[in-house]
Amino acid sequence: MTTVTAQPVRVGIVGAGSLATRVHYPSLTKSPLARIVGICDLDRDRLDRAGEEFAVEARFTDYRTMLETVAPEAVYVIGQPEYMYGIWCWCLSHGLDLFVEKPLGLTLHQATNLAYLAEENRCITQVGFQRRASPVLMYAQSELAAYGPVTHALCSFYKWQPEPMLGARDHMMDDGVHAIDTLRAVCGGEVVDIHSITRRVGTPDINFFSAQLVFDTGAVGVLVNSWTSGRRVFRVDLHVPGACAELDLEGVGHIYSDGSTAGSDVTAQSIAGSDAFYAYAGFLNKSEEFLRAVRTRHQAPSHFGDALKTMQIAEQILHRSRAI
Ligand SMILES: NC(=O)c1ccc[n+]([C@@H]2O[C@H](COP(=O)([O-])OP(=O)(O)OC[C@H]3O[C@@H](n4cnc5c(N)ncnc54)[C@H](O)[C@@H]3O)[C@@H](O)[C@H]2O)c1
């Protein structure tokens, strides 16, 4: 639930692309914790479309001009790391609080640099790993908490996208990091061991991974990500002694306890109280974590130092891969 404790954070946004205008502009427009004070895109048409849809007059095609002119308290720089990395570094070097989308750079080198710059310049940061802020997942976690700690969790991320991934980033950096990050959030603690298998199913690049992540909490996280499956779904199964939850984070979930097979049904939409994708998929929660952190000066859960750990695990799985 949104609690208003202070003046809305004055936010500038770089990037008016497809994800940004689908989830971040709406989240920031609806949240009482934020006010969009300026937007920037190289593409004048996109800039004007976003400006009109979200009622922002201050529009710029150069991000430095925007930042100097509107002096926002925090910046969202949303777009592929292929071309946003330099802007992210610039913002951090100038002490700006920064929200970016996953992945935190294309390489471990970039992720390490970003976490370093954020810490050196005392910036509040956040990577948009919204699945750990999913309303239905958070609800299930709170329902199961009374039973005891998580024994194990499964995260399956499937798509039917059988063509080679020819862009600069691979499937791991594009999607795999979401599954790793979600398991880290629900299992808690640190990963101390990894068992993994990767495959190339009809493509030159890796498009299947399965991994067991062993946590120092005693929990085991299992992930299976495949891009040659029958449909798109992001599912989490969460187990504690005597209860479990089986959740499609953007759809229906079931919670079972004490051996009963009846269970109770929930939906992401009913728990979020909204049919708007940005709300029920966790993007609004993720932004509000960041906006509160900007006000309190205490890092949000997916600050760059934390997201770096997700990148390190992703790289380890890739390094362990055998080209079979
Ligand atoms: N969290 C999720 O579930 C999820 C889902 C899909 C995508 N993503 C992530 O979102 C990001 C992509 O965001 P998008 O879809 O909004 O991007 P996009 O590629 O659609 O748009 C990027 C925009 O940035 C603009 N731009 C590029 N360079 C610029 C510059 N120097 N100054 C100003 N504007 C500039 C482009 O003109 C473009 O309009 C990726 O990192 C992707 O991984 C996350």
The ligand as an ORCA input file, in Angstrom:
! r2SCAN-3c Opt
* xyz 0 1
  N      11.597     -5.752    -16.157
  C      11.074     -6.370    -17.188
  O      10.287     -7.313    -17.063
  C      11.454     -5.946    -18.568
  C      10.675     -6.316    -19.666
  C      11.060     -5.881    -20.947
  C      12.196     -5.093    -21.096
  N      12.936     -4.763    -19.984
  C      14.150     -3.940    -20.118
  O      13.781     -2.642    -20.525
  C      14.850     -2.071    -21.270
  C      14.305     -1.545    -22.578
  O      13.435     -0.466    -22.297
  P      12.462      0.080    -23.435
  O      11.672     -1.070    -23.978
  O      11.720      1.237    -22.908
  O      13.569      0.513    -24.521
  P      13.391      0.925    -26.071
  O      14.529      0.350    -26.787
  O      12.004      0.657    -26.558
  O      13.502      2.505    -25.990
  C      14.681      3.156    -25.641
  C      14.501      4.628    -25.960
  O      15.664      5.310    -25.544
  C      15.938      6.318    -26.513
  N      17.359      6.677    -26.436
  C      18.425      5.945    -26.847
  N      19.556      6.606    -26.590
  C      19.209      7.771    -25.998
  C      19.933      8.897    -25.522
  N      21.272      8.952    -25.584
  N      19.246      9.923    -24.986
  C      17.897      9.892    -24.912
  N      17.140      8.849    -25.368
  C      17.799      7.819    -25.903
  C      15.550      5.693    -27.860
  O      15.290      6.674    -28.833
  C      14.298      4.905    -27.448
  O      13.104      5.647    -27.627
  C      15.864     -3.176    -21.489
  O      16.932     -3.015    -20.593
  C      15.094     -4.449    -21.182
  O      15.891     -5.480    -20.642
  C      12.584     -5.160    -18.745
*
